[in-house]
Amino acid sequence: MSVKGGKASSAGRATPLDSRAMPPSYAVPTADLTRQRLTRAALELFATRGYHDTTTAQIAKKAGVAEGTIYRHFPSKQQLLNELYRAALRWAAKLVQDAEAAEKPRVQLARVAQALAEGAVRDPAVVKLGFLERLEPVLDDESRKTAREFRAALERVIAQGKAEGTIRAGAVDVWAAVWLAVVSYALEKVVTKEWKPGDAAVGLVIEGAWGAIKTTE
């Protein structure tokens, strides 16, 4: 699986999503090549066909293994989906944490948005699964907890902006959701290869996301 805890540099660029460099907290063991093939095959099929329209037989065929092999690594297709989802959200949470070194929330959020957009080029299936698919009905408790942790990291940035008066008054979870909804529009365009991270349109969306939550001047 190629989700990585990519670090956003001072220019807001994320390092490539590479399974060999994933943090050990959520990395697929490099020695287990069969598991890696299964997770990569499932990730690509879930992103292109959708979770419900993907069968375990299709995953096994794409991974080049027998269907029964899946169940030696994962209890079910749903568990496989949840592991992929958690890895995607943990990668995104790491981007937020890395951006927190920036002085201003506006810069932090811009770096996160840009890093997500660049991740959508390097591994579009990861971004699509983590941010663009409707997966709530099949997420387990651990995945919901992981999603809350990502949102909490984002909300800390929003709270900092509220404290310094650059983000408007209101619930931080609301403004975090508004910001992410706007940014997700750009992510969808990048995933579908209509836009590239360096396009002016991506910059406009990132500015628009900030404009939706900033204090009026």
C-alpha positions in Angstrom: 0.0 0.0 0.0 1.4 3.4 -0.9 0.1 5.7 1.8 2.8 7.6 3.5 3.0 10.1 6.4 4.1 12.7 3.8 5.7 15.8 5.2 4.8 19.2 3.9 7.9 21.3 3.2 8.1 25.0 3.6 6.8 25.3 0.1 3.8 23.2 1.0 4.9 20.2 -1.1 4.2 16.7 0.2 6.8 14.0 -0.3 5.7 11.0 -2.4 3.3 8.5 -0.9 5.6 5.5 -0.6 4.8 2.3 1.4 8.5 1.6 2.0 8.7 4.8 4.0 5.5 4.7 5.9 5.6 5.3 9.7 5.5 2.0 11.6 2.3 2.9 13.3 0.3 2.2 10.2 2.7 0.8 7.6 2.0 -2.5 5.9 4.9 -4.9 6.9 7.4 -4.7 4.0 8.2 -8.4 4.4 4.6 -9.4 3.6 4.5 -8.8 -0.1 1.2 -10.7 -0.5 -0.5 -8.3 1.9 1.0 -5.3 0.1 -0.3 -6.6 -3.2 -3.8 -7.2 -1.7 -4.0 -3.7 -0.2 -2.8 -2.0 -3.4 -5.2 -4.0 -5.5 -8.1 -3.3 -3.1 -7.2 0.4 -3.0 -7.2 0.8 -6.7 -10.4 -1.2 -7.2 -12.3 0.6 -4.4 -11.3 3.9 -5.9 -12.3 3.0 -9.5 -15.2 0.6 -9.1 -16.4 1.6 -5.6 -16.5 -0.5 -2.4 -19.8 -2.2 -3.0 -19.1 -3.0 -6.7 -15.7 -4.5 -5.9 -15.7 -8.3 -5.0 -13.0 -10.2 -3.2 -12.6 -12.3 -6.4 -11.7 -9.2 -8.3 -9.2 -8.1 -5.6 -7.6 -11.5 -5.6 -7.3 -11.6 -9.4 -5.7 -8.1 -9.5 -3.3 -9.1 -6.7 -2.4 -12.3 -8.5 -3.5 -14.6 -5.6 -6.2 -17.1 -4.8 -9.4 -15.6 -3.4 -9.0 -17.5 -0.1 -5.6 -15.8 0.4 -7.4 -12.6 1.3 -8.9 -14.2 4.4 -5.5 -15.2 5.7 -4.7 -11.5 5.9 -8.0 -9.8 6.5 -11.2 -11.1 8.1 -13.4 -9.4 5.5 -13.6 -7.0 2.6 -14.9 -4.4 5.0 -11.9 -4.8 7.3 -9.6 -4.3 4.3 -11.5 -1.2 3.4 -11.2 0.2 6.9 -7.5 -0.4 7.1 -7.0 1.5 3.8 -9.2 4.3 5.1 -7.4 4.7 8.3 -4.0 4.8 6.6 -5.3 7.6 4.3 -6.6 9.7 7.3 -3.4 9.2 9.3 -1.4 10.4 6.4 -3.6 13.5 6.2 -3.4 14.1 9.9 0.4 14.0 9.6 0.2 16.7 7.0 -1.7 18.9 9.4 0.7 18.2 12.2 3.7 19.1 9.9 2.1 22.3 8.9 1.6 23.5 12.5 5.1 24.8 12.5 4.0 27.7 10.3 3.2 30.9 12.2 -0.2 31.7 10.8 -3.3 29.5 10.5 -3.8 30.8 7.0 -0.4 29.5 6.0 -0.9 26.2 7.8 -4.2 25.6 6.0 -2.7 26.5 2.7 0.1 24.1 3.1 -2.2 21.3 4.1 -4.5 22.0 1.1 -1.5 22.1 -1.3 0.0 18.9 0.1 -3.4 17.1 -0.2 -3.6 18.2 -3.8 -0.1 17.0 -4.5 -1.0 13.7 -2.8 -3.9 13.5 -5.2 -1.5 13.4 -8.1 0.9 10.9 -6.6 -1.7 8.5 -5.3 -5.2 9.6 -6.3 -6.8 6.4 -4.9 -5.6 7.4 -1.4 -7.2 10.8 -1.6 -10.3 9.6 -3.2 -10.8 6.9 -0.6 -10.1 9.2 2.3 -11.9 12.3 1.2 -14.2 11.9 -1.8 -16.0 8.6 -1.2 -19.1 8.2 1.0 -18.0 5.4 3.3 -19.7 6.2 6.6 -22.0 3.1 6.6 -19.1 0.7 6.3 -16.6 2.4 8.7 -15.8 0.6 11.9 -15.2 2.3 15.3 -11.5 2.5 14.9 -11.9 4.2 11.5 -14.3 6.7 13.0 -11.8 7.4 15.8 -9.1 8.0 13.2 -11.4 10.4 11.3 -12.1 12.3 14.5 -8.3 12.5 15.2 -7.8 14.1 11.7 -10.6 16.5 12.3 -9.3 17.4 15.8 -5.9 18.3 14.2 -7.6 20.5 11.7 -9.8 22.1 14.4 -6.7 23.0 16.4 -5.6 25.2 13.5 -9.0 26.7 13.3 -9.1 27.4 17.0 -5.7 29.1 16.8 -7.1 31.4 14.1 -10.2 32.2 16.2 -7.9 33.0 19.1 -5.9 35.5 17.1 -9.0 37.0 15.4 -8.3 35.9 11.8 -11.1 33.2 11.7 -14.6 34.2 12.4 -16.5 33.3 15.6 -18.4 30.0 15.7 -17.9 26.4 16.3 -14.5 25.1 15.2 -15.9 21.9 13.9 -18.2 23.8 11.6 -15.4 26.0 10.1 -13.2 22.9 9.7 -15.9 21.2 7.8 -16.6 24.2 5.6 -12.8 24.6 4.8 -12.5 20.9 4.0 -15.6 20.9 1.8 -14.2 23.7 -0.3 -10.8 22.1 -0.6 -12.3 18.8 -1.5 -13.6 20.4 -4.7 -10.1 21.0 -5.8 -9.1 17.5 -4.7 -11.8 16.0 -6.9 -10.6 18.0 -9.9 -7.0 16.8 -9.4 -8.0 13.2 -8.8 -9.9 13.3 -12.2 -6.8 14.9 -13.8 -8.8 18.0 -14.8 -6.5 20.2 -12.8 -2.9 20.0 -11.5 -1.7 21.1 -8.1 0.1 24.1 -9.6 -2.9 25.4 -11.6 -4.3 28.8 -10.8 -7.7 27.2 -10.2 -6.3 25.2 -7.3 -4.9 28.3 -5.8 -8.3 30.0 -6.2 -10.0 27.2 -4.4 -7.5 27.3 -1.5 -8.0 31.0 -1.2 -11.7 30.5 -1.4 -11.6 28.0 1.4 -9.8 30.5 3.6 -12.2 33.2 2.5 -15.1 31.1 3.7 -13.9 31.0 7.3 -11.9 34.2 7.8 -13.1 37.2 9.6 -14.7 39.9 7.4 -12.4 42.9 6.9 
